[in-house]
Amino acid sequence: MELWKESLQTALNERLDAAFAELAESNPAVREAVKQQRDASVLVKDHPKYDNELKQIVDSYFEAMQLLLGEYSRHLYIQGAKDCVAVLRELGVIK
Protein backbone atom coordinates (compact mmCIF):
# COMPACT_ATOMS: atom_id res chain seq x y z
CA MET A 1 0.00 0.00 0.00
CA GLU A 2 1.20 3.49 -0.78
CA LEU A 3 2.58 5.50 2.11
CA TRP A 4 -0.06 8.25 1.88
CA LYS A 5 -2.85 5.65 1.94
CA GLU A 6 -1.29 3.96 4.97
CA SER A 7 -0.99 7.32 6.72
CA LEU A 8 -4.61 8.16 5.91
CA GLN A 9 -5.76 4.74 7.13
CA THR A 10 -3.79 5.14 10.37
CA ALA A 11 -5.27 8.60 10.95
CA LEU A 12 -8.76 7.30 10.24
CA ASN A 13 -8.31 4.37 12.62
CA GLU A 14 -7.10 6.73 15.34
CA ARG A 15 -10.13 9.01 14.85
CA LEU A 16 -12.52 6.05 14.94
CA ASP A 17 -10.91 4.71 18.11
CA ALA A 18 -11.11 8.14 19.73
CA ALA A 19 -14.74 8.56 18.68
CA PHE A 20 -15.67 5.16 20.13
CA ALA A 21 -13.83 5.88 23.37
CA GLU A 22 -15.69 9.20 23.66
CA LEU A 23 -18.99 7.46 22.91
CA ALA A 24 -18.36 4.79 25.54
CA GLU A 25 -17.35 7.43 28.08
CA SER A 26 -20.39 9.61 27.50
CA ASN A 27 -23.07 6.96 26.94
CA PRO A 28 -23.96 4.59 29.79
CA ALA A 29 -25.84 2.25 27.42
CA VAL A 30 -22.71 1.80 25.30
CA ARG A 31 -20.59 1.19 28.40
CA GLU A 32 -23.08 -1.46 29.52
CA ALA A 33 -23.07 -3.09 26.07
CA VAL A 34 -19.26 -3.27 26.11
CA LYS A 35 -19.39 -4.87 29.56
CA GLN A 36 -22.03 -7.37 28.42
CA GLN A 37 -19.91 -8.27 25.40
CA ARG A 38 -16.83 -8.86 27.57
CA ASP A 39 -18.80 -10.91 30.10
CA ALA A 40 -20.40 -13.04 27.37
CA SER A 41 -17.00 -13.64 25.79
CA VAL A 42 -15.62 -14.96 29.08
CA LEU A 43 -18.68 -17.16 29.60
CA VAL A 44 -18.39 -18.66 26.13
CA LYS A 45 -14.67 -19.31 26.39
CA ASP A 46 -15.03 -20.87 29.85
CA HIS A 47 -18.02 -23.00 28.88
CA PRO A 48 -17.35 -26.76 29.24
CA LYS A 49 -18.79 -27.50 25.77
CA TYR A 50 -16.52 -24.97 24.08
CA ASP A 51 -14.50 -27.43 22.01
CA ASN A 52 -12.19 -26.76 19.05
CA GLU A 53 -14.98 -27.04 16.47
CA LEU A 54 -17.18 -24.55 18.30
CA LYS A 55 -14.17 -22.31 18.89
CA GLN A 56 -13.51 -22.15 15.14
CA ILE A 57 -17.16 -21.34 14.40
CA VAL A 58 -17.35 -18.63 17.06
CA ASP A 59 -13.98 -17.15 16.11
CA SER A 60 -15.00 -17.07 12.43
CA TYR A 61 -18.27 -15.36 13.31
CA PHE A 62 -16.64 -12.71 15.47
CA GLU A 63 -13.87 -12.04 12.94
CA ALA A 64 -16.51 -11.48 10.24
CA MET A 65 -18.58 -9.25 12.52
CA GLN A 66 -15.57 -7.17 13.52
CA LEU A 67 -14.57 -6.75 9.87
CA LEU A 68 -18.11 -5.73 8.89
CA LEU A 69 -18.50 -3.31 11.80
CA GLY A 70 -15.09 -1.79 11.12
CA GLU A 71 -15.86 -1.26 7.44
CA TYR A 72 -19.30 0.12 8.30
CA SER A 73 -17.77 2.57 10.79
CA ARG A 74 -15.16 3.70 8.27
CA HIS A 75 -17.82 4.15 5.60
CA LEU A 76 -20.04 6.22 7.91
CA TYR A 77 -17.12 8.36 9.05
CA ILE A 78 -16.01 9.11 5.49
CA GLN A 79 -19.60 9.70 4.34
CA GLY A 80 -20.09 12.11 7.23
CA ALA A 81 -17.01 14.06 6.15
CA LYS A 82 -18.29 14.17 2.55
CA ASP A 83 -21.72 15.31 3.74
CA CYS A 84 -20.12 18.02 5.87
CA VAL A 85 -18.17 19.34 2.88
CA ALA A 86 -21.30 19.27 0.71
CA VAL A 87 -23.28 21.25 3.29
CA LEU A 88 -20.47 23.79 3.69
CA ARG A 89 -20.36 24.20 -0.10
CA GLU A 90 -24.14 24.67 -0.25
CA LEU A 91 -23.86 27.34 2.43
CA GLY A 92 -21.06 29.07 0.52
CA VAL A 93 -18.59 28.63 3.37
CA ILE A 94 -16.18 26.76 1.07
CA LYS A 95 -15.88 26.46 -2.70
Distance bins in CASP14 RR format, pairs under 12 A and 6 or more apart:
PFRMAT RR
TARGET T0000
AUTHOR 0000-0000-0000
RMODE 2
METHOD distances of the structure
MODEL  1
1 7 0 0 0 0 1 0 0 0 0 0 0
1 8 0 0 0 0 1 0 0 0 0 0 0
1 9 1 0 0 1 0 0 0 0 0 0 0
1 10 0 0 0 0 0 1 0 0 0 0 0
2 8 0 0 0 0 1 0 0 0 0 0 0
2 9 0 0 0 0 0 1 0 0 0 0 0
3 9 0 0 0 0 0 1 0 0 0 0 0
3 10 0 0 0 0 0 1 0 0 0 0 0
4 10 0 0 0 0 0 1 0 0 0 0 0
4 11 0 0 0 0 0 1 0 0 0 0 0
5 11 0 0 0 0 0 1 0 0 0 0 0
5 12 0 0 0 0 0 1 0 0 0 0 0
6 12 0 0 0 0 0 1 0 0 0 0 0
6 13 0 0 0 0 0 1 0 0 0 0 0
7 13 0 0 0 0 0 1 0 0 0 0 0
7 14 0 0 0 0 0 1 0 0 0 0 0
8 14 0 0 0 0 0 1 0 0 0 0 0
8 15 0 0 0 0 0 1 0 0 0 0 0
8 74 0 0 0 0 0 1 0 0 0 0 0
8 77 0 0 0 0 0 1 0 0 0 0 0
8 78 0 0 0 0 0 1 0 0 0 0 0
8 81 0 0 0 0 0 1 0 0 0 0 0
9 15 0 0 0 0 0 1 0 0 0 0 0
9 16 0 0 0 0 0 1 0 0 0 0 0
9 70 0 0 0 0 0 1 0 0 0 0 0
9 74 0 0 0 0 1 0 0 0 0 0 0
9 77 0 0 0 0 0 1 0 0 0 0 0
9 78 0 0 0 0 0 1 0 0 0 0 0
10 16 0 0 0 0 0 1 0 0 0 0 0
10 17 0 0 0 0 0 1 0 0 0 0 0
11 17 0 0 0 0 0 1 0 0 0 0 0
11 18 0 0 0 0 0 1 0 0 0 0 0
11 74 0 0 0 0 0 1 0 0 0 0 0
11 77 0 0 0 0 0 1 0 0 0 0 0
11 78 0 0 0 0 0 1 0 0 0 0 0
11 81 0 0 0 0 0 1 0 0 0 0 0
12 18 0 0 0 0 0 1 0 0 0 0 0
12 19 0 0 0 0 0 1 0 0 0 0 0
12 70 0 0 0 0 0 1 0 0 0 0 0
12 71 0 0 0 0 0 1 0 0 0 0 0
12 73 0 0 0 0 1 0 0 0 0 0 0
12 74 1 0 0 1 0 0 0 0 0 0 0
12 75 0 0 0 0 0 1 0 0 0 0 0
12 76 0 0 0 0 0 1 0 0 0 0 0
12 77 1 0 0 1 0 0 0 0 0 0 0
12 78 1 0 0 1 0 0 0 0 0 0 0
12 81 0 0 0 0 1 0 0 0 0 0 0
13 19 0 0 0 0 0 1 0 0 0 0 0
13 20 0 0 0 0 0 1 0 0 0 0 0
13 70 0 0 0 0 1 0 0 0 0 0 0
13 73 0 0 0 0 1 0 0 0 0 0 0
13 74 0 0 0 0 1 0 0 0 0 0 0
13 77 0 0 0 0 0 1 0 0 0 0 0
14 20 0 0 0 0 0 1 0 0 0 0 0
14 21 0 0 0 0 0 1 0 0 0 0 0
14 77 0 0 0 0 0 1 0 0 0 0 0
15 21 0 0 0 0 0 1 0 0 0 0 0
15 22 0 0 0 0 0 1 0 0 0 0 0
15 73 0 0 0 0 0 1 0 0 0 0 0
15 74 0 0 0 0 1 0 0 0 0 0 0
15 76 0 0 0 0 0 1 0 0 0 0 0
15 77 1 0 0 1 0 0 0 0 0 0 0
15 78 0 0 0 0 0 1 0 0 0 0 0
15 80 0 0 0 0 0 1 0 0 0 0 0
15 81 0 0 0 0 1 0 0 0 0 0 0
16 22 0 0 0 0 0 1 0 0 0 0 0
16 23 0 0 0 0 0 1 0 0 0 0 0
16 69 0 0 0 0 0 1 0 0 0 0 0
16 70 1 0 0 1 0 0 0 0 0 0 0
16 71 0 0 0 0 0 1 0 0 0 0 0
16 72 0 0 0 0 0 1 0 0 0 0 0
16 73 1 0 1 0 0 0 0 0 0 0 0
16 74 1 0 0 1 0 0 0 0 0 0 0
16 75 0 0 0 0 0 1 0 0 0 0 0
16 76 0 0 0 0 1 0 0 0 0 0 0
16 77 1 0 0 1 0 0 0 0 0 0 0
16 78 0 0 0 0 0 1 0 0 0 0 0
17 23 0 0 0 0 0 1 0 0 0 0 0
17 24 0 0 0 0 0 1 0 0 0 0 0
17 70 0 0 0 0 0 1 0 0 0 0 0
17 73 0 0 0 0 1 0 0 0 0 0 0
17 74 0 0 0 0 0 1 0 0 0 0 0
17 77 0 0 0 0 0 1 0 0 0 0 0
18 24 0 0 0 0 0 1 0 0 0 0 0
18 25 0 0 0 0 0 1 0 0 0 0 0
18 77 0 0 0 0 0 1 0 0 0 0 0
19 25 0 0 0 0 0 1 0 0 0 0 0
19 26 0 0 0 0 0 1 0 0 0 0 0
19 27 0 0 0 0 0 1 0 0 0 0 0
19 30 0 0 0 0 0 1 0 0 0 0 0
19 73 0 0 0 0 1 0 0 0 0 0 0
19 74 0 0 0 0 0 1 0 0 0 0 0
19 76 0 0 0 0 0 1 0 0 0 0 0
19 77 1 0 0 1 0 0 0 0 0 0 0
19 80 0 0 0 0 0 1 0 0 0 0 0
20 26 0 0 0 0 0 1 0 0 0 0 0
20 27 0 0 0 0 0 1 0 0 0 0 0
20 30 0 0 0 0 1 0 0 0 0 0 0
20 31 0 0 0 0 0 1 0 0 0 0 0
20 33 0 0 0 0 0 1 0 0 0 0 0
20 34 0 0 0 0 1 0 0 0 0 0 0
20 69 0 0 0 0 0 1 0 0 0 0 0
20 70 0 0 0 0 0 1 0 0 0 0 0
20 73 1 0 0 1 0 0 0 0 0 0 0
20 76 0 0 0 0 0 1 0 0 0 0 0
20 77 0 0 0 0 0 1 0 0 0 0 0
21 27 0 0 0 0 0 1 0 0 0 0 0
21 30 0 0 0 0 0 1 0 0 0 0 0
21 31 0 0 0 0 0 1 0 0 0 0 0
21 34 0 0 0 0 0 1 0 0 0 0 0
22 30 0 0 0 0 0 1 0 0 0 0 0
22 31 0 0 0 0 0 1 0 0 0 0 0
23 29 0 0 0 0 1 0 0 0 0 0 0
23 30 1 0 1 0 0 0 0 0 0 0 0
23 31 0 0 0 0 1 0 0 0 0 0 0
23 33 0 0 0 0 0 1 0 0 0 0 0
23 34 0 0 0 0 1 0 0 0 0 0 0
23 73 0 0 0 0 0 1 0 0 0 0 0
24 30 1 0 1 0 0 0 0 0 0 0 0
24 31 1 0 1 0 0 0 0 0 0 0 0
24 32 0 0 0 0 1 0 0 0 0 0 0
24 33 0 0 0 0 1 0 0 0 0 0 0
24 34 1 0 1 0 0 0 0 0 0 0 0
24 35 0 0 0 0 1 0 0 0 0 0 0
24 37 0 0 0 0 0 1 0 0 0 0 0
24 38 0 0 0 0 0 1 0 0 0 0 0
25 31 1 0 0 1 0 0 0 0 0 0 0
25 34 0 0 0 0 0 1 0 0 0 0 0
27 33 0 0 0 0 1 0 0 0 0 0 0
27 34 0 0 0 0 0 1 0 0 0 0 0
28 34 0 0 0 0 0 1 0 0 0 0 0
28 35 0 0 0 0 0 1 0 0 0 0 0
29 35 0 0 0 0 0 1 0 0 0 0 0
29 36 0 0 0 0 0 1 0 0 0 0 0
30 36 0 0 0 0 0 1 0 0 0 0 0
30 37 0 0 0 0 0 1 0 0 0 0 0
31 37 0 0 0 0 0 1 0 0 0 0 0
31 38 0 0 0 0 0 1 0 0 0 0 0
32 38 0 0 0 0 0 1 0 0 0 0 0
32 39 0 0 0 0 0 1 0 0 0 0 0
33 39 0 0 0 0 0 1 0 0 0 0 0
33 40 0 0 0 0 0 1 0 0 0 0 0
34 40 0 0 0 0 0 1 0 0 0 0 0
34 41 0 0 0 0 0 1 0 0 0 0 0
35 41 0 0 0 0 0 1 0 0 0 0 0
35 42 0 0 0 0 0 1 0 0 0 0 0
36 42 0 0 0 0 0 1 0 0 0 0 0
36 43 0 0 0 0 0 1 0 0 0 0 0
37 43 0 0 0 0 0 1 0 0 0 0 0
37 44 0 0 0 0 0 1 0 0 0 0 0
37 62 0 0 0 0 1 0 0 0 0 0 0
37 65 0 0 0 0 0 1 0 0 0 0 0
37 66 0 0 0 0 0 1 0 0 0 0 0
37 69 0 0 0 0 0 1 0 0 0 0 0
38 44 0 0 0 0 0 1 0 0 0 0 0
38 45 0 0 0 0 0 1 0 0 0 0 0
39 45 0 0 0 0 0 1 0 0 0 0 0
39 46 0 0 0 0 0 1 0 0 0 0 0
40 46 0 0 0 0 0 1 0 0 0 0 0
40 47 0 0 0 0 0 1 0 0 0 0 0
40 58 0 0 0 0 0 1 0 0 0 0 0
40 62 0 0 0 0 0 1 0 0 0 0 0
41 47 0 0 0 0 0 1 0 0 0 0 0
41 50 0 0 0 0 0 1 0 0 0 0 0
41 58 0 0 0 0 1 0 0 0 0 0 0
41 59 0 0 0 0 0 1 0 0 0 0 0
41 62 0 0 0 0 1 0 0 0 0 0 0
42 50 0 0 0 0 0 1 0 0 0 0 0
43 49 0 0 0 0 0 1 0 0 0 0 0
43 50 0 0 0 0 1 0 0 0 0 0 0
43 58 0 0 0 0 0 1 0 0 0 0 0
44 50 1 0 0 1 0 0 0 0 0 0 0
44 51 0 0 0 0 0 1 0 0 0 0 0
44 54 0 0 0 0 1 0 0 0 0 0 0
44 55 0 0 0 0 1 0 0 0 0 0 0
44 57 0 0 0 0 0 1 0 0 0 0 0
44 58 1 0 0 1 0 0 0 0 0 0 0
44 59 0 0 0 0 0 1 0 0 0 0 0
44 61 0 0 0 0 0 1 0 0 0 0 0
44 62 0 0 0 0 1 0 0 0 0 0 0
45 51 0 0 0 0 0 1 0 0 0 0 0
45 54 0 0 0 0 0 1 0 0 0 0 0
45 55 0 0 0 0 1 0 0 0 0 0 0
45 58 0 0 0 0 1 0 0 0 0 0 0
45 59 0 0 0 0 0 1 0 0 0 0 0
45 62 0 0 0 0 0 1 0 0 0 0 0
47 54 0 0 0 0 1 0 0 0 0 0 0
47 55 0 0 0 0 0 1 0 0 0 0 0
47 58 0 0 0 0 0 1 0 0 0 0 0
48 54 0 0 0 0 0 1 0 0 0 0 0
49 55 0 0 0 0 0 1 0 0 0 0 0
49 58 0 0 0 0 0 1 0 0 0 0 0
50 56 0 0 0 0 0 1 0 0 0 0 0
50 57 0 0 0 0 0 1 0 0 0 0 0
50 58 1 0 0 1 0 0 0 0 0 0 0
50 59 0 0 0 0 0 1 0 0 0 0 0
51 57 0 0 0 0 0 1 0 0 0 0 0
51 58 0 0 0 0 0 1 0 0 0 0 0
52 58 0 0 0 0 0 1 0 0 0 0 0
52 59 0 0 0 0 0 1 0 0 0 0 0
53 59 0 0 0 0 0 1 0 0 0 0 0
53 60 0 0 0 0 0 1 0 0 0 0 0
54 60 0 0 0 0 0 1 0 0 0 0 0
54 61 0 0 0 0 0 1 0 0 0 0 0
55 61 0 0 0 0 0 1 0 0 0 0 0
55 62 0 0 0 0 0 1 0 0 0 0 0
56 62 0 0 0 0 0 1 0 0 0 0 0
56 63 0 0 0 0 0 1 0 0 0 0 0
57 63 0 0 0 0 0 1 0 0 0 0 0
57 64 0 0 0 0 0 1 0 0 0 0 0
58 64 0 0 0 0 0 1 0 0 0 0 0
58 65 0 0 0 0 0 1 0 0 0 0 0
59 65 0 0 0 0 0 1 0 0 0 0 0
59 66 0 0 0 0 0 1 0 0 0 0 0
60 66 0 0 0 0 0 1 0 0 0 0 0
60 67 0 0 0 0 0 1 0 0 0 0 0
61 67 0 0 0 0 0 1 0 0 0 0 0
61 68 0 0 0 0 0 1 0 0 0 0 0
62 68 0 0 0 0 0 1 0 0 0 0 0
62 69 0 0 0 0 0 1 0 0 0 0 0
63 69 0 0 0 0 0 1 0 0 0 0 0
63 70 0 0 0 0 0 1 0 0 0 0 0
64 70 0 0 0 0 0 1 0 0 0 0 0
64 71 0 0 0 0 0 1 0 0 0 0 0
65 71 0 0 0 0 0 1 0 0 0 0 0
65 72 0 0 0 0 0 1 0 0 0 0 0
66 72 0 0 0 0 0 1 0 0 0 0 0
66 73 0 0 0 0 0 1 0 0 0 0 0
67 73 0 0 0 0 0 1 0 0 0 0 0
67 74 0 0 0 0 0 1 0 0 0 0 0
68 74 0 0 0 0 0 1 0 0 0 0 0
68 75 0 0 0 0 0 1 0 0 0 0 0
69 75 0 0 0 0 0 1 0 0 0 0 0
69 76 0 0 0 0 0 1 0 0 0 0 0
70 76 0 0 0 0 1 0 0 0 0 0 0
70 77 0 0 0 0 1 0 0 0 0 0 0
70 78 0 0 0 0 0 1 0 0 0 0 0
71 77 0 0 0 0 0 1 0 0 0 0 0
71 78 0 0 0 0 0 1 0 0 0 0 0
72 78 0 0 0 0 0 1 0 0 0 0 0
72 79 0 0 0 0 0 1 0 0 0 0 0
73 79 0 0 0 0 0 1 0 0 0 0 0
73 80 0 0 0 0 0 1 0 0 0 0 0
74 80 0 0 0 0 0 1 0 0 0 0 0
74 81 0 0 0 0 0 1 0 0 0 0 0
75 81 0 0 0 0 0 1 0 0 0 0 0
75 82 0 0 0 0 0 1 0 0 0 0 0
76 82 0 0 0 0 0 1 0 0 0 0 0
76 83 0 0 0 0 0 1 0 0 0 0 0
77 83 0 0 0 0 0 1 0 0 0 0 0
77 84 0 0 0 0 0 1 0 0 0 0 0
78 84 0 0 0 0 0 1 0 0 0 0 0
78 85 0 0 0 0 0 1 0 0 0 0 0
79 85 0 0 0 0 0 1 0 0 0 0 0
79 86 0 0 0 0 0 1 0 0 0 0 0
80 86 0 0 0 0 1 0 0 0 0 0 0
80 87 0 0 0 0 1 0 0 0 0 0 0
80 88 0 0 0 0 0 1 0 0 0 0 0
81 87 0 0 0 0 0 1 0 0 0 0 0
81 88 0 0 0 0 0 1 0 0 0 0 0
82 88 0 0 0 0 0 1 0 0 0 0 0
82 89 0 0 0 0 0 1 0 0 0 0 0
83 89 0 0 0 0 0 1 0 0 0 0 0
83 90 0 0 0 0 0 1 0 0 0 0 0
84 90 0 0 0 0 0 1 0 0 0 0 0
84 91 0 0 0 0 0 1 0 0 0 0 0
84 93 0 0 0 0 0 1 0 0 0 0 0
84 94 0 0 0 0 1 0 0 0 0 0 0
85 91 0 0 0 0 0 1 0 0 0 0 0
85 92 0 0 0 0 0 1 0 0 0 0 0
85 93 0 0 0 0 1 0 0 0 0 0 0
85 94 1 0 0 1 0 0 0 0 0 0 0
85 95 0 0 0 0 0 1 0 0 0 0 0
86 92 0 0 0 0 0 1 0 0 0 0 0
86 93 0 0 0 0 0 1 0 0 0 0 0
86 94 0 0 0 0 1 0 0 0 0 0 0
87 93 0 0 0 0 1 0 0 0 0 0 0
87 94 0 0 0 0 1 0 0 0 0 0 0
88 94 1 0 1 0 0 0 0 0 0 0 0
88 95 0 0 0 0 1 0 0 0 0 0 0
89 95 1 0 0 1 0 0 0 0 0 0 0
END
